[in-house]
Amino acid sequence: MTNRKIAGRFYIEDAYKSLASDYTVSIDTIYDVSVTYNGNIMAFYINGEPINDDNYANNVIKPSNVPYVLGGNPGVSGGVAEKFYGKIYSAKIYNKALSVDEVKHNYLIDKAKYGIEE
């Protein structure tokens, strides 16, 4: 998160592919954030709603020595840059790209569980 804007990033085909939002988040507010990648489209959702997407057609997420980081940006020297200093209430990693309906369904479940307000 930079300047209260949330971004998602995947390491695809030996390079980072990023997707940012123009959505400004508020301090002390819970958000449900999802980023999906189906091999063609990286999609970004906030509170179950599509915010942004980009085409990275025919690219594959493949095994690498690059660390997985949630709540930060892997630094060039192996550390973590651009750290998120808030709380992460729930983290889920799937072995498939969720559909728009699945993202919305998960949001509605988490909304009730964590008291997410719109």
WODAPE-V711110 format. One record per residue. RES is the residue in three letters. OMEGA is omega in whole degrees, -180 to 180 (* if undefined). Layout:
res = [RES	RES]
omega = [OMEGA	OMEGA]
//
This chain:
res = [MET	THR	ASN	ARG	LYS	ILE	ALA	GLY	ARG	PHE	TYR	ILE	GLU	ASP	ALA	TYR	LYS	SER	LEU	ALA	SER	ASP	TYR	THR	VAL	SER	ILE	ASP	THR	ILE	TYR	ASP	VAL	SER	VAL	THR	TYR	ASN	GLY	ASN	ILE	MET	ALA	PHE	TYR	ILE	ASN	GLY	GLU	PRO	ILE	ASN	ASP	ASP	ASN	TYR	ALA	ASN	ASN	VAL	ILE	LYS	PRO	SER	ASN	VAL	PRO	TYR	VAL	LEU	GLY	GLY	ASN	PRO	GLY	VAL	SER	GLY	GLY	VAL	ALA	GLU	LYS	PHE	TYR	GLY	LYS	ILE	TYR	SER	ALA	LYS	ILE	TYR	ASN	LYS	ALA	LEU	SER	VAL	ASP	GLU	VAL	LYS	HIS	ASN	TYR	LEU	ILE	ASP	LYS	ALA	LYS	TYR	GLY	ILE	GLU	GLU]
omega = [179	-180	180	173	-178	179	174	-177	175	174	-173	177	174	177	175	173	-174	175	-178	176	172	-178	178	-180	179	177	178	178	179	177	172	-176	177	173	180	175	-176	-178	177	-175	170	-177	-175	-178	170	-178	174	-178	177	-179	-175	171	179	-177	172	-171	173	175	-174	169	-177	-180	178	177	180	-178	173	-179	175	-179	178	180	180	180	-178	-176	178	177	179	178	176	-177	174	-175	177	179	173	-175	-176	176	-179	175	-177	178	177	175	178	175	176	180	179	177	180	179	179	178	-178	177	-179	178	179	-175	-173	178	179	179	179	*]
//
